[in-house]
Amino acid sequence: MLFFQCMVALLNPAYRREEGVKWWLVFYTLAMFLFVTVYTTMNLHIQSMSFIDNRKEPDYSRFSGPMFYQMVVHKTDFGLVPNVVFNLNNWLADSLLVNPLFDAAITRSGV
């Protein structure tokens, strides 16, 4: 629901001044929501696999059960994807905050 509210705010002419649609901001927002969705779904899938499907993982070391399965999965490509996507989303959020286009002195003329 929040995604649709953001898209309405970006695309609706009532919320814009005399400017056109900032398509780079629309795609930026779409990419951020896509990365967060992939991160959340992958982590929830790993959690459900470890606590439901593999709760009785054999005791090879001092770790067993879900903890052992999560340690094994996070070393594979399947466990690497959520970490990479989280870092990409974090970089996008940080660059949006540091972007000089959103500086108040630049966006408001005559102040």
TADAZI-V123302 format. One line per field, one symbol per residue. phi: phi as a letter, one per 20 degrees, with the letter a starting at -180 (. if undefined). psi: psi as a letter, one per 30 degrees, with the letter a starting at -180 (. if undefined). burial: b if it has 9 or more other ideal C-beta (glycine too) atoms within 8 Angstrom, else e. Layout:
phi = ???
psi = ???
burial = ???
This chain:
phi = .fffffffffdfffedfeeefeffffffffffffffffffffffffffffedfcfdffeebfebmfffffffffeeffefgffffffffffffffffegffefffefdend
psi = eeeeeeeeeefkffflbglakjeeeeeeeeeeeeeeeeeeeeeeeeeeeefeehfhkljfafklbeeeeeeeeffleefeeeeeeeeeeeeeeefeffkffgkefefjkg.
burial = eeeeebbbebeeeeebeeeeeeeeebebbbbbbebbebbeebbeebebbbeeebbebeeeeeebbbbbbbbebbeeeebbbbbebbebbeebbeebeeeeeeeeeeeeeee
